[in-house]
């Protein structure tokens, strides 16, 4: 077996081991529901699946792929396989970018690429689709630098969708332009990116109102300091995510922050000093610089002004609001650099047999990523009341949509250990021909990023009245799955004319049996 094949298999096994260590309790049977990570049992294809139910097409085509896989495998298993694949694919891909005849340097690169603050924070914010594209990034680098068509390499990013493809494109374009035959390489990249972007580009083009974005999101999602040395040091450490709840424990310690920063800077130095013979050297350096520049854009006021202008010009530029995600090529560059440093140490030592143990250094530097960020991740079943309510909705052939109350996008359910999660109801209760309307406005501290879905915006206006006409707004069913005592009393008044068809401690389902206005888009 060729050395590269053996290295790839060994790195894949290391990635599997690191994935098991990182996910920990999330690998138990059930669903891991945290922030944007929402999987549901027995998902059904609906307009929401294909991005046709309003709002930006962020779930395209990732939700369709998950729904298709869940037709042949339990959805719980689909989620766990995807999460483990991120570690296996990323670790093996980064390992194969290191030009070494020994296994140790390659394992060091692979381990760092999947065990660092970027991966930890994006996992805790639930952005599995973005991480799938991140895992495929080393394979994109290999394909583009080898002047091959990167169809297979970009497939993980294509599944991940808009943000994942944007990160991959920002990496692939400099790689194509900084090498021989650059215009042919650029054309190949452009063709593949264009084809794989068609699912969400087509859906966006079909929106009669166009794609709009709220510039308030620039401030809400700007990179922030999550360590003691400020936002720039956080970004250089591959952290700096905007969501304080997505930071693993222990980031506020000086020693830990120094260790994380030093490891990345060592990788950058190793790449700069020892990577002269790499085909991808100039292109990957340009991609990392571009990604870091984007990540830093929202830190300064002039940068925020420019980003607000872009978002107001076209809503698709809202992908740049969460700018820290574009640090992915810097993570890959640092990983390769650490592998090159390990290779240099191997050549300098008389007995370099145990250098492979350096693959454990990333784990030692970021120990709180282990075991689901010390229990922040977990697996839970959906309550029986949810399943009973879904069966009622599925068996009903009458028209009318489903409204979910409270009209807030993120929830903390006791049955999910009070972890914040994007309300699963929109996916859970989705059935063909019936729209499930949830809020998509987002609160970040005192800032509110307004809704992008015209139907949700109209519902917001309807709910502002003291006695909203919900059947007149097109709703046959109302799901109440949370709420304060005051909210519960207000909902009860709104729903006095509705029939309570399912009632449990976790959820109540109401139905209006009279005529319902036909205002749904699907």
N, C-alpha and C positions, 0 to 999 in steps of 0.2 A: 504493500500500500504506500503511495507517495506520502512524503512528509507533510505536505499541506493537508492532505485528507486526514491523516492521523491527528494533526493539530486541530483541524476543524471539529472532528468528533470529540476530542478531549475538551475543547473549549465549549462545545455544546453541552457536554455532561456537567462541566463546571457551571455553566449558565443555569442548567436545571437545578443544581444543588443550591446556587445562590437564590434562584427564584423561590424555591421551597423555604429557604431561610428567611427571605424578605417577606413572603406572603403569610407564612405561619398559619394563624387561625383562619385566614381567608380561604384556605384549601379544604376546610371542613365542609361537609355537605350543606348546601344552602346557597344564599346569594350574598355577595359583598356589595352593600349599598352605601356609598359614601360620596358626597358632593355630586359630581357629574357622572359617576359610574352607576348606571341604572340598567339592570337586566331583570327580566320578568319571566315567569314560567309560561310555557306554551304561547309564545308571542304570535300574534296574527298580523298578516300584511294589511296595511291600511294606508290612507292618504298620508298620515303622519310618517310612516315608514319611508316613503319616497319624497318627503319634503314638500308635499302638496297641501299641507294643512295650515299654512301660514307660518310666519317667522322665517329666519334665515335657514338655509338647507344644511345645517351643521351635522345632522344625523345621517346625511347621504354620503356614501352608500353603506356606512357602517351598520346602521340598524337593519338594513335589508339583508346584509351578509349574515348577521347574527340570527335574524329571523329564519333565514334559509337553513342555516346549520341546525337550528333548534327544531326543525322538522324531522331530523334524523337522529339527533342526540338530545338528551335532557339539557335544558337551558343552563342549569347549574354547572354541568360539565363543560359546556361551550365556554362559559365565562372563565373557568379555571384553566382550560387549555389555552385560551387567548392570553391570559396573564402570564402563564409559564412560557408561552412562545416568545413573548417580549424578551425575556431573559435569555432564552436559548439562542434566538436569532441574533440579538444584539451582541452577546458575548462571543459567539463563533465568528460573526462578521468582523468585529474589531480585531480579534486575534489574527485573522488571516491578512490583515493589512500590515502587520509587522514582518519585515523581511528577516527572518531568523531561521536557522536550521534547528534550533533548540525549541523545546516546548515552553519553557519557563517564561521568556519574554512575551510570548503570545498570550499566555494565560494572564499575565499581569495586565496587559492592555484590555483583554476581554473583561476581566473582573472589574476594572475601574469603570469601563464604559457602562456597565449595568448596575454598579453600586456606587452612586454618587448623589449629591444633593438634588441634581436635576431630576433624576429618576424617582428619588424618594418623594419630592414635593409634588411632582406630576401624578404619582401614584396616589398620594393622599388627597389630591384634588379630584381624583377619579377620571383623569383624562387618558383612558386606556387607548383610545383611537389615535391620539397624538403619539403616545409611547409606541404604538405599533409602527408608525412611520419612523420614529426615532430608531427602533430596532433594525429597520431595513436600511438605515442611512449608510452604514459601512458597505453594504452590498451595492448601493448606488455608486459610492465612490469607486469601488473595484470595477464596476461595469463601465462607468464613464471614462476612467483612466485607461482602461484596456481598449477603449474605442469600440465598445460593443453597444448594441441596442439595449437600453436598461429596462426592458419590459418586466421581466421577472423581479428585478431588483426593486422597482418602484411599486410593485403590487401591494406590499404592506401599507405604504403611504396612500395608495389609491383606495384601499379599504378604509383607512383612517379618515379620509375626507379632506375638507378644505384646508384646515390648519396644517395637517400632516403633509399634504402635497405642497403647500406653500413653503414650509421648512425644507422639504426635499429639493424643491426647485431652486431656492436660494443657495443651496449647497451645490447642486449639480451644475448650474450655469457657470460659476467661476471655474469649476473643474474642467468643463468643456472648453472654455475660452483660454485657459492657461496651459495649453499643450499643443502638440502637433495636430494638424488637421482640425483646427479649432472650429471652423465654420461648419464643417460636416458633423463634428461632435455636437455642436450647439443645435444644429438642425435635428439630430436624433433626439436630443433631450427635449427640445420644444415639441416635437411630434408626440413623444410619449406622455409628457406632462399635459399637453392639450387633450389627447385621447382619454387619459385617465381622469381628467377634470370634467369631462362632458356630463357625468351624472348630476353634479351639483350646478354646473354652468347652465345646463338645459332647464333645470327646475327654476333657477334664478331668473332666467330669461322669460319664463312663463308667468312670472308674477306681474299682474296688470299694474300694480302700484309701484313696481320697481323695488329695489333693495335699498332700504334706508338704515342708517346707523345713528346712535345717539352719541355725540361727542363727549358727553359726560363720562362715558366709559373710559376715555383716555386717562382721566384722573383716577377713576375707580380701580382700573386694572394696571396702573403703572407699577413698575418694579419698586420694591421696598426693601429696606434693610431688615434682615432677619438674623443678624449677628451684631456683635459689639463694635464693628469697624465701619459701619455705614453701608450705603446701598451699592457703591462701586465695588467695594471689597466683596460684598455678597454676590454680585454678579460675576466677578472674577472667580469666585468659589463655586460657581454653577448653581447658586441658590438665588434668593431675591424675589420669590414669588409674591404676588400681591395679596394672597389669602393667608392671613396669620394662622388659620386653623389647619393649614396644609403643611406646616413646618414640623419636622420630627422633634421630639423632646431634646433638650440640651444644647440648642443652638446658641444660647446666650452665654456660654462659657468661653473665656478668652482662649484657653488651650485648644479646645475643639475647633474654634473659628480659625486659629492660626494653622492648625494641622490641615484643615480642609483647603485653606488658601495655599499653603505651601505645596500640597500635593498637586494642585492644578498648575501652579507656576512652575513646579519642577517638570511637569509634563510638557508645558509650553517651551521651556528652555531646552528640554531634550529633543523636541521636534525641531526647534530652530538650529541647534548645534549639530545634530546627528542625522537629520532627515534629508540631507542634500541629495542623496541618491534616489529618493522616492519619486515615482512618476507623479504622485498626487500632491507633491510638496507645495507648489505655488498655488494651485487651485484650492486646496484645503485651507491653506493659510488665508487666502482671500475670502473664502466662505466664512471662516471663523471670525475674521475681522468684521465682515459685513453683518453677521449675526449679532456680534457684541455691540456694534454701532446701533443696530435697531433696538437692542435691549436697553441701551443707554439713552435712547431718544426721549423716552418719557420721563427721564430723571430731571432734565432741565426745562425751564419754562419755554424757551424758544422751541425745543423739541416737541413739547406738548401742543404748542400753538400749531406747529406744522402737522402733527397727527390729527388734531381736531379738524383742520382744514381738509385733510384727506378723507376723513370719515364723513364729513358733510358733503364732500364732492361725490362720493360713491360709498354705499354701505359696505361693500366688500373689503374696503381698507380697514374695517373694524378688526380684522384678524391681527393687525399690528398693535392693537391696544394692549393685549397681553404680550408685551414685547419680550419678556424673559424666556419664552418658549423658543426664541430664535437663537439661544445659546447652544443649541444641539451640536452644530459643527465644532464649536469650541470644545465641548466635551469629547468629541471624537478625536480632535487634534491632540488634546492632552493625553488621552488614552494611548494613542500611537506613540507619543513622546515618552510616556512612562515605559512602554515596551522597548523603545530604542535605548533608554537609559539602562534598563535591565540587560539588554544585549551587550551594551558596552561594559557593564560590570562583569558579565560572563566571560568576556574576552580578557579582562584584567585579572581575574581570579584564577588561582591554580586549580581549585576544586569548586566549580560553580554548581555542583549537583543540586544544592538545595535552594537555588535562586527562585524556583517555582513557588516557594512558600511566600514570596513577596506578593503573590496574588491575594493574600489575606490582609495586606495593608489597607486597602480601601474599606474593608469591613471593620478593621480596628479604628480607623479614623472616623467612621460614621456608624458606630455600633447601634444607635437607636433606630436605624432603619430595619433592624432585625425583628422577626416575629410580629410582622404587621405593624411596624413602628410602635413596638411595645404594647400591642393590643388595640391600636387605633383602628385596624382592619379586623373584620370578623365575618362570619357567615350566619345568616338567619333565614328561616322560612317565612314566607308571607302568611299572615294570619288566615284562618279558615273563613273569616267574614269577607275578606277580599275575594276569595274564590267563589263564595256563594253569590256575592253581588255581581260578579262578572257573568256567572251563568244566567242570572235573571236578564241582564242586558243582552247577552248573546241570543237568547231564545225569543226575545221580543222582536217582532217583525214591523212594529209600528215605527213611523218616522220620528225624528227628533234627536237632538244631540245630548251630550253628557257634560254637565258643569261640575267642576271640582272646587269645593270650598274647604277652608278659607282660600281666598284668591291670592295666594302667595306662591312663589316658585319653589322655595326650599322649605323642607319640613324636618322636624325632629320627632320621630315616632318612638314611644317607649319600647315597642317590640323590636326596634333596630338599635337598641342601646343608646337612643337619643343622638345618634350620629346625624349630622346635617346631610341631607340628600335631596337632589332635585326630585320633585314629587313624581313617584313612579306611576301615578294614576294614568297619565297620558299614554303610556305604553301598555299598562296592565289592562285597562278597560277598552283598548282600541279594538274595534270590529269593523269589517268592511261596511261602508255606507253610513257610518255614524261617527261624527266628530267628537272627540274628547277635548274640551277647552280648559286649559290650565293657564294660570298667570305665567308670563315670561318676562315681566319686568323684574329687575334684580336690585336688591339693596346691598350696598357695600358700605358699612359704617353709616354715615349720614347721607351718602350719595345714593340716588336712585337712577339706574340706567333704564330708560323707558322701554316699553314693549315694542317689538318689531312686527308683531302679528296684528293685522287690522281687526280681526275678529276679537282678539283679546282686548284690544283698545276699546272696542265698542262695548264689550262686557264690563270693563272698568267703569264706563259712563253709566251703564244700566244699574250697576250695583251701588252707585253713589246715591240713588234715590232711597227714600224711607221704605217703600214697598215695591221693589223691582218686579216687573212683569217678566218672569222667567220663561213661561210658555211663549209669550210674545217675542222673546229673544231667541226662540228656536230650541228650547231645552225640554226634553221629556224626562230626563233623569238628572238628579243632583246627588253627588257623592260628598259626604261630609266626613273627612278622615282626620281632622285635628281641630284646634281652635281653643281659645280661652273661654272661660264661663260666659263672659259678656258676648263674645262672638257666637257661642252656641245659642244663647237666648235670641240674639238677632236673627240667626239662621232659622230658628224655629218659627219666628214670626213670618219670615219670608215664605216658609214652606208650609204654612198652616193649611193651604188648599191641596197639598200634595199627600200622597199615600206613602207611609213608611213601609217599605217592602223588605228591607234587611236591616237588622239592628244588632250590633255587637259592641263590645267595649272599644274596638279599634275603628269601627266604620259604621256609618248609617247611609242607606241608599233610599232616596225618595223618588217617587214617580208621579208625574202629572198625567192624569188619565183623560183629560179633556183635549181639545184641539191644540196643536202646537204649530207655530208659524214655521214656514219653510224658508229659513234664512241661511241654512248651512251650505257651505261650499262643497260638501261631499258627504 
